[in-house]
Amino acid sequence: MATVEFEQAAEAQGDSLGFHPYQLFVEHPIQDRTDDEVRRIAENVFPQVVRALSEA
C-alpha cells in the first residue's frame, strides 16, 4: 500500500523485477493529514485490503 504518488515507481519496479504484486494506492499526501483524515482513508480502503488478503 502506498499513495498514488508512488504508482509509477511501483509499476517500474515491478517491470524491472518481472513481478507485480497486488498493489493498493490511496490519496496523497499522507504525512500532513489529521488523524481523522487518515482514519477516513483507511476506512475507505479497508474492504479492498480484506479482499486482497482473503484472495492470497
Backbone as a printed PyTorch tensor [residue, N CA C, xyz], in Angstrom:
tensor([[[  0.8570,  -1.1580,   0.0000],
         [  0.0000,   0.0000,   0.0000],
         [  0.9040,   1.2210,   0.0000]],

        [[  0.5410,   2.1750,  -0.8320],
         [  1.2730,   3.4320,  -0.9220],
         [  0.3180,   4.4850,  -1.4540]],

        [[  0.7860,   5.7250,  -1.4960],
         [ -0.0590,   6.7670,  -2.0690],
         [  0.0910,   6.7670,  -3.5860]],

        [[ -0.8670,   7.3910,  -4.2500],
         [ -0.8730,   7.4250,  -5.7130],
         [  0.3790,   8.0730,  -6.2810]],

        [[  1.0660,   8.8550,  -5.4950],
         [  2.3200,   9.4800,  -5.9340],
         [  3.3640,   8.4340,  -6.3220]],

        [[  3.2710,   7.2380,  -5.7570],
         [  4.2690,   6.1960,  -5.9850],
         [  3.8060,   5.1190,  -6.9650]],

        [[  2.6900,   5.3580,  -7.6180],
         [  2.1310,   4.3590,  -8.5280],
         [  3.0660,   4.0520,  -9.7060]],

        [[  3.6000,   5.0660, -10.3450],
         [  4.5090,   4.8390, -11.4710],
         [  5.7970,   4.1570, -11.0180]],

        [[  6.3130,   4.5400,  -9.8670],
         [  7.5290,   3.9130,  -9.3460],
         [  7.2970,   2.4360,  -9.0520]],

        [[  6.1350,   2.1090,  -8.5060],
         [  5.8150,   0.7060,  -8.2220],
         [  5.7060,  -0.0930,  -9.5100]],

        [[  5.1140,   0.4990, -10.5330],
         [  5.0000,  -0.1670, -11.8330],
         [  6.3860,  -0.4180, -12.4330]],

        [[  7.2500,   0.5900, -12.3780],
         [  8.6070,   0.4480, -12.9070],
         [  9.3910,  -0.6070, -12.1370]],

        [[  9.2550,  -0.6190, -10.8310],
         [  9.9420,  -1.6190, -10.0090],
         [  9.4470,  -3.0180, -10.3520]],

        [[  8.1430,  -3.1700, -10.5000],
         [  7.5790,  -4.4600, -10.8800],
         [  8.0780,  -4.9200, -12.2370]],

        [[  8.1570,  -3.9730, -13.1870],
         [  8.6840,  -4.3130, -14.5090],
         [ 10.1270,  -4.7940, -14.4240]],

        [[ 10.9400,  -4.1110, -13.6310],
         [ 12.3550,  -4.4870, -13.5410],
         [ 12.5440,  -5.8200, -12.8230]],

        [[ 11.6510,  -6.1310, -11.8970],
         [ 11.7510,  -7.4050, -11.1730],
         [ 11.0120,  -8.5360, -11.8720]],

        [[ 10.1530,  -8.1850, -12.8200],
         [  9.3560,  -9.1950, -13.5020],
         [  8.2570,  -9.7630, -12.6200]],

        [[  7.8190,  -8.9660, -11.6570],
         [  6.8130,  -9.4180, -10.7040],
         [  5.9760,  -8.2280, -10.2730]],

        [[  4.6660,  -8.3420, -10.3870],
         [  3.7670,  -7.2590,  -9.9890],
         [  2.8320,  -7.7690,  -8.8910]],

        [[  3.2010,  -7.5310,  -7.6210],
         [  2.3290,  -7.9630,  -6.5330],
         [  1.0660,  -7.1140,  -6.4970]],

        [[  0.0990,  -7.5510,  -5.7150],
         [ -1.1190,  -6.7580,  -5.5350],
         [ -0.7180,  -5.3870,  -5.0140]],

        [[ -1.3070,  -4.3690,  -5.5670],
         [ -0.9910,  -3.0060,  -5.1510],
         [ -2.2680,  -2.2540,  -4.8180]],

        [[ -2.1840,  -1.4490,  -3.7980],
         [ -3.3130,  -0.6250,  -3.3820],
         [ -2.7770,   0.7810,  -3.1420]],

        [[ -3.3420,   1.7510,  -3.8340],
         [ -2.8800,   3.1250,  -3.7160],
         [ -3.9760,   3.9980,  -3.1320]],

        [[ -3.5770,   4.8730,  -2.2160],
         [ -4.5090,   5.7720,  -1.5400],
         [ -4.1370,   7.2190,  -1.8570]],

        [[ -4.9820,   8.1380,  -1.4070],
         [ -4.7750,   9.5610,  -1.6380],
         [ -3.3920,  10.0250,  -1.1670]],

        [[ -2.8800,  11.0320,  -1.8390],
         [ -1.5930,  11.6300,  -1.4840],
         [ -1.8420,  13.0970,  -1.1700]],

        [[ -1.1480,  13.6800,  -0.2480],
         [ -0.1590,  13.1240,   0.6700],
         [ -0.8120,  12.5620,   1.9240]],

        [[  0.0020,  11.8840,   2.7120],
         [ -0.4700,  11.3010,   3.9710],
         [  0.0830,  12.0710,   5.1750]],

        [[  1.3600,  12.4500,   5.1150],
         [  2.0420,  12.9460,   6.3140],
         [  1.4190,  14.1760,   6.9510]],

        [[  0.7380,  15.0130,   6.1950],
         [  0.1740,  16.2150,   6.8040],
         [ -1.3270,  16.1010,   7.0860]],

        [[ -1.8470,  14.8950,   7.0540],
         [ -3.2760,  14.6710,   7.3220],
         [ -3.5360,  14.5930,   8.8200]],

        [[ -4.7230,  14.9610,   9.1930],
         [ -5.1180,  14.8080,  10.5930],
         [ -5.4050,  13.3240,  10.8570]],

        [[ -5.4780,  12.9760,  12.1150],
         [ -5.8170,  11.5950,  12.4700],
         [ -7.1650,  11.1980,  11.8750]],

        [[ -8.1230,  12.1000,  11.9300],
         [ -9.4470,  11.7960,  11.3790],
         [ -9.3950,  11.5770,   9.8690]],

        [[ -8.5930,  12.3550,   9.1640],
         [ -8.4630,  12.1860,   7.7120],
         [ -7.8180,  10.8400,   7.3620]],

        [[ -6.7770,  10.4780,   8.0910],
         [ -6.1170,   9.1880,   7.8530],
         [ -7.0770,   8.0470,   8.1760]],

        [[ -7.8270,   8.1960,   9.2360],
         [ -8.8120,   7.1870,   9.6140],
         [ -9.8560,   7.0020,   8.4990]],

        [[-10.3200,   8.1080,   7.8990],
         [-11.2940,   8.0460,   6.8120],
         [-10.6990,   7.3260,   5.5970]],

        [[ -9.4520,   7.6380,   5.2580],
         [ -8.7860,   6.9620,   4.1360],
         [ -8.6980,   5.4660,   4.4140]],

        [[ -8.2860,   5.1150,   5.6290],
         [ -8.1650,   3.6980,   5.9970],
         [ -9.5160,   2.9930,   5.9480]],

        [[-10.5340,   3.6320,   6.4500],
         [-11.8750,   3.0200,   6.4190],
         [-12.3550,   2.8050,   4.9850]],

        [[-12.0200,   3.7340,   4.0880],
         [-12.4360,   3.6060,   2.6950],
         [-11.7510,   2.4460,   1.9730]],

        [[-10.5020,   2.1640,   2.3170],
         [ -9.7770,   1.0950,   1.6110],
         [ -9.8150,  -0.2370,   2.3480]],

        [[-10.3200,  -0.2430,   3.5700],
         [-10.3300,  -1.4690,   4.3640],
         [-10.9600,  -2.6610,   3.6290]],

        [[-12.1150,  -2.4910,   2.9730],
         [-12.6880,  -3.6350,   2.2490],
         [-11.7490,  -4.1930,   1.1650]],

        [[-11.0110,  -3.3280,   0.5080],
         [-10.0620,  -3.7850,  -0.5100],
         [ -8.9110,  -4.5660,   0.1180]],

        [[ -8.4520,  -4.1140,   1.2800],
         [ -7.3830,  -4.8250,   1.9730],
         [ -7.8340,  -6.2130,   2.3900]],

        [[ -9.0190,  -6.2990,   2.9670],
         [ -9.5630,  -7.5940,   3.3810],
         [ -9.7180,  -8.5140,   2.1850]],

        [[-10.2420,  -7.9920,   1.0800],
         [-10.4230,  -8.7850,  -0.1270],
         [ -9.0860,  -9.2920,  -0.6590]],

        [[ -8.0810,  -8.4360,  -0.6830],
         [ -6.7530,  -8.8440,  -1.1680],
         [ -6.1570,  -9.9350,  -0.2860]],

        [[ -6.3150,  -9.7970,   1.0140],
         [ -5.7660, -10.8070,   1.9250],
         [ -6.5160, -12.1260,   1.8330]],

        [[ -7.7920, -12.0790,   1.5880],
         [ -8.5660, -13.3160,   1.5290],
         [ -8.3750, -14.0410,   0.2090]],

        [[ -7.9100, -13.3370,  -0.8150],
         [ -7.6470, -13.9590,  -2.1110],
         [ -6.2360, -14.5210,  -2.2090]],

        [[ -5.3900, -14.1480,  -1.2750],
         [ -3.9690, -14.5540,  -1.3210],
         [ -3.7970, -16.0320,  -1.0640]]])
